[in-house]
Amino acid sequence: MSSLAEKIARIARNAPPVPPMGGRGTGQGRRSPGAGDRCIALLVLLAVVGPVPAFAGEAGIDVPMRRDVGATVRDRVVESDPVGVQPAAEMLLLEIGILRRELGVDDFPARPEPQGNRRLAHVYVKSLEVMSKVVAVQRRLGVAESSVRGMPVDEVSSDDVLAAVQDLVDGVRRIKTQMVIETEADATGMSGPPTLSAAYMNLARASALLDGLVGRETTPADVYRSVSAVVEDMNLVAAKLQVTLDVAAPAVDGAKDSVDVAQQALRAAYKIVLLQARLGMDASAVPTLTMVRVTPAEAYDLTGVLQAELARIKWHLGINVPTSEFTGQAQNRNAADVFAQMLLVVRNLDQLTAGTET
C-alpha cells in the first residue's frame, strides 16, 4: 500500500500544471496534454490510503438499527426454493379455497403484508401456526386430527420445511375426504415465484383463510401463548450464555390494543437481530409492518417471527432442548397482558445482548 501511494504521489508532483481558463478563441481555454492529472492523482491517493470509517468494524456488527439499511444486508440471502415449498404452499391455498366454498364460508379476511428475505426457519414456524388451525378445523368437524410437528432441536432443513407444508395439504385433504368433497384442486394456474418469501406469504394467507373455517379470528390469548413460548426459549438461551433474566413481567397501566403489542414486538425484532450479530450469526432482516390496521393476527405473526429467530440462535449455540409447551391459562388474557409479556421480552433481550459483551 505504501509503495503504491508513493507512486501516485510522484505522478501528482510531475504532472504539468493546469493552465488558467481564458477567453474563447485565444487558445487559453484548451486543455494541454496531461492537464488535470495532478487532481486526479490526488483523488486516487485519497481513495487508496484514506481511513476506513470507524463504525465499519465495530464488534463485527453488520446490522444497523435502520430498516432500509438492514434490508440491503439481507439482500445477500439466497431465497430460491430448493425443494418445491412454494408449489406446496400454493396447493394448500387451492385446497383451502375448495373447502371454504363447499362449506359456505364467505368472509373476506385482510390480505397479510408481504415479507421479504424469509428463511427456512420462518416458513417452518409459520407452518406450525397454520397446522394448529388445520387441527382446530378438524376438531370442529369431527375429523381425525393430524399429528402436529414440533420445533427441531437441530437446524431445520429444506426437507423439514417441505414435509411440514405437505402435512398441511394432507390435513386439509383429510377434511375433504371426511366431508365427501370430491372437487379437485386445479394446479394449472400456479405460477408464483419459487422463493421462501412467496411460500411464507401464502402460508400467512392460508392462516387468515382458515380463521373462517375455525369459526373465530386470532385472539390476544393466542398471541399470549406465542409470546410465552418466546420467553421460554429466551430462558434456554440465557442459561447457555450464563445470563440472568427477569422473571416477572412489568406492571402495565391503562388499556392496550393490538397496535401497542405489535410496536413492542417490532422493537423486540430489532433487538433480536442485534443479538444475532453480537453472537457472530448471519443476522436476519427485521420484518416490515405498517401500523395502520393492526389486529391480533399481525401481532401473532410477529411473535412467530421472534420464535423463528430464537430457534436460529438456539441452533447456533448448540441448544438441543425443545421449547416447553405453555400450560398456563391464557383464555382470559387481554392485550394488556400480552403487552406486559412483550415488555419482558424486550427487557430480557437487552440483558442477553449485554451479556454477550462480558
C-alpha positions, -999 to 999 in steps of 0.1 A, spaced: 0 0 0 29 24 9 47 18 -24 15 24 -44 9 56 -25 44 68 -33 40 61 -70 7 81 -71 23 109 -52 52 110 -77 28 112 -106 10 141 -89 43 160 -85 54 155 -120 21 162 -137 20 195 -157 0 223 -142 -35 232 -153 -34 263 -174 -58 292 -165 -91 294 -183 -91 322 -208 -115 338 -233 -129 320 -263 -108 319 -294 -75 328 -276 -65 292 -271 -60 296 -234 -92 276 -226 -79 245 -243 -66 217 -221 -30 209 -226 -18 173 -226 -17 159 -191 -37 188 -176 -57 178 -145 -36 147 -139 -25 161 -106 -60 165 -93 -69 130 -104 -39 115 -88 -46 132 -55 -82 120 -56 -70 84 -63 -44 87 -35 -71 97 -10 -93 68 -21 -64 43 -17 -49 55 16 -79 72 32 -90 58 66 -118 33 68 -148 47 88 -146 36 124 -181 21 125 -174 -4 98 -155 -27 121 -172 -22 155 -176 -56 170 -183 -71 136 -218 -57 136 -233 -55 101 -269 -49 111 -277 -12 117 -308 -4 135 -324 11 104 -349 -9 83 -337 5 50 -301 -4 56 -309 -37 72 -328 -48 41 -296 -44 20 -278 -67 44 -304 -94 38 -302 -90 0 -273 -114 2 -296 -142 13 -303 -167 -15 -341 -170 -14 -346 -197 -41 -368 -225 -31 -347 -257 -34 -373 -283 -28 -407 -270 -40 -420 -255 -8 -438 -227 -27 -458 -250 -50 -469 -269 -20 -480 -237 -3 -499 -227 -34 -516 -261 -35 -526 -255 2 -543 -223 -8 -562 -240 -36 -574 -268 -12 -585 -243 15 -604 -224 -12 -623 -255 -22 -631 -263 14 -644 -228 21 -666 -228 -10 -681 -262 -1 -688 -252 35 -702 -218 26 -675 -197 43 -676 -163 26 -657 -139 49 -631 -116 34 -600 -116 57 -575 -89 52 -545 -98 30 -513 -101 50 -484 -78 42 -457 -94 21 -424 -102 39 -391 -104 21 -360 -123 29 -377 -152 47 -356 -182 58 -364 -218 63 -370 -213 100 -396 -186 93 -415 -208 69 -413 -237 93 -427 -218 123 -454 -203 101 -464 -238 90 -468 -248 127 -492 -219 132 -512 -230 102 -512 -266 113 -527 -255 147 -556 -241 127 -560 -271 104 -563 -293 136 -588 -268 150 -610 -272 119 -606 -310 120 -617 -310 157 -647 -287 149 -659 -310 121 -652 -343 139 -623 -353 116 -595 -374 130 -568 -349 139 -535 -347 121 -502 -350 141 -485 -317 148 -448 -314 144 -426 -297 169 -396 -274 165 -365 -294 156 -336 -293 181 -312 -290 152 -312 -265 124 -343 -270 102 -336 -283 67 -354 -278 34 -368 -313 37 -382 -305 71 -400 -274 57 -413 -292 27 -427 -321 49 -443 -295 72 -461 -277 44 -471 -311 28 -486 -320 62 -509 -290 58 -521 -301 24 -527 -336 36 -546 -323 67 -570 -302 45 -575 -331 21 -583 -353 51 -611 -329 59 -623 -330 23 -623 -368 23 -643 -370 56 -668 -344 43 -671 -363 9 -659 -332 -11 -647 -346 -44 -637 -313 -61 -600 -315 -70 -576 -285 -70 -566 -272 -104 -529 -266 -103 -526 -253 -138 -528 -217 -127 -500 -219 -102 -472 -196 -112 -459 -179 -81 -422 -171 -77 -403 -201 -62 -390 -183 -32 -393 -189 5 -407 -154 9 -435 -163 -15 -442 -195 4 -443 -176 37 -468 -151 21 -490 -180 10 -489 -196 44 -499 -163 60 -529 -161 36 -538 -197 45 -537 -189 82 -561 -160 76 -584 -180 54 -586 -208 79 -600 -185 106 -633 -186 88 -633 -224 90 -622 -224 126 -651 -201 134 -631 -173 151 -603 -149 144 -569 -148 162 -573 -135 197 -550 -120 223 -550 -153 241 -533 -169 210 -507 -142 210 -501 -146 247 -493 -183 242 -469 -175 214 -451 -149 235 -449 -174 263 -430 -197 240 -406 -169 232 -400 -163 269 -392 -200 274 -367 -200 245 -350 -169 259 -346 -186 292 -328 -215 274 -305 -191 256 -298 -172 289 -288 -205 306 -264 -212 278 -249 -177 280 -250 -177 318 -271 -145 319 -297 -138 345 -330 -126 331 -360 -110 347 -389 -134 355 -418 -112 363 -434 -90 336 -435 -53 344 -468 -37 355 -488 -20 328 -511 10 334 -541 15 312 -557 -4 284 -537 -16 255 -545 -26 219 -530 -48 193 -510 -20 178 -493 -15 212 -483 -51 212 -472 -50 176 -450 -20 183 -432 -38 211 -429 -70 190 -413 -50 162 -390 -34 188 -380 -68 200 -373 -79 164 -347 -51 161 -331 -62 193 -330 -99 184 -313 -91 151 -287 -71 170 -282 -101 194 -277 -124 164 -250 -101 151 -233 -99 186 -232 -137 185 -215 -138 151 -245 -151 132 -258 -141 98 -284 -118 112 -319 -118 97 -339 -89 84 -364 -71 105 -400 -78 94 -420 -50 79 -453 -39 92 -473 -7 86 -490 3 118 -523 12 101 -548 -16 108 -532 -39 133 -552 -69 146 -541 -98 169 -533 -117 137 -505 -92 128 -491 -93 164 -493 -131 162 -473 -132 130 -446 -110 146 -443 -132 177 -439 -162 153 -410 -144 137 -394 -140 171 -398 -177 177 -381 -184 145 -352 -160 153 -347 -175 187 -347 -210 172 -319 -199 149 -300 -186 180 -306 -219 198 -292 -239 168 -262 -216 166 -254 -221 203 -260 -258 201 -290 -258 225 -308 -291 218 -336 -286 243 -371 -283 228 -393 -254 237 -417 -262 266 -454 -261 258 -473 -234 275 -495 -249 301 -509 -219 319 -543 -203 315 -545 -179 285 -582 -178 277 -588 -147 297 -557 -128 286 -562 -94 270 -539 -71 250 -526 -55 282 -514 -89 294 -497 -96 261 -482 -61 261 -466 -68 296 -451 -101 284 -437 -83 253 -421 -57 275 -405 -86 294 -391 -99 261 -377 -66 252 -360 -61 286 -345 -96 286 -332 -92 250 -313 -61 263 -298 -82 291 -289 -111 267 -271 -86 244 -253 -70 273 -243 -105 284 -226 -112 251 -202 -83 258 -189 -99 290 
